[in-house]
Amino acid sequence: MFQVQLQSQGWPSPVPGDLPSTLRLAHRILLTGSSMKS
C-alpha cells in the first residue's frame, strides 16, 4: 500500500540512501492513522 502510494505519486522506489526520510514519512503516516482511529 505504501509502496503503491509512492509510485502513484511518480516517486521512484525508496533507495537505501533515502531510507531515513522514508521511515520518517511512514512513521508520520502511522501516527496520523492511529490518531484518526481514536
C-alpha positions as a printed NumPy array, in Angstrom:
array([[ 0.   ,  0.   ,  0.   ],
       [ 2.749,  2.424,  0.993],
       [ 4.877,  1.415, -1.994],
       [ 1.912,  1.786, -4.371],
       [ 1.154,  5.238, -2.967],
       [ 4.73 ,  6.349, -3.626],
       [ 4.677,  5.032, -7.182],
       [ 1.286,  6.635, -7.886],
       [ 2.851,  9.992, -6.994],
       [ 5.579,  9.385, -9.565],
       [ 8.29 ,  8.806, -6.965],
       [10.978,  6.18 , -7.584],
       [11.141,  3.175, -5.291],
       [12.883,  4.055, -1.994],
       [16.653,  3.527, -2.177],
       [18.989,  2.754,  0.789],
       [20.188,  6.359,  0.87 ],
       [16.581,  7.534,  1.141],
       [15.603,  5.184,  3.975],
       [15.737,  7.748,  6.834],
       [13.267, 10.114,  5.17 ],
       [11.108,  7.19 ,  4.038],
       [10.95 ,  5.802,  7.576],
       [10.073,  9.24 ,  8.971],
       [ 7.295,  9.597,  6.397],
       [ 5.963,  6.116,  7.183],
       [ 6.104,  6.85 , 10.919],
       [ 4.172, 10.096, 10.391],
       [ 1.524,  8.219,  8.371],
       [ 1.231,  5.614, 11.145],
       [ 0.836,  8.343, 13.775],
       [-1.809, 10.089, 11.672],
       [-3.684,  6.839, 11.118],
       [-3.658,  5.918, 14.809],
       [-4.82 ,  9.393, 15.827],
       [-7.663,  9.232, 13.293],
       [-8.801,  5.853, 14.677],
       [-9.023,  7.194, 18.232]])
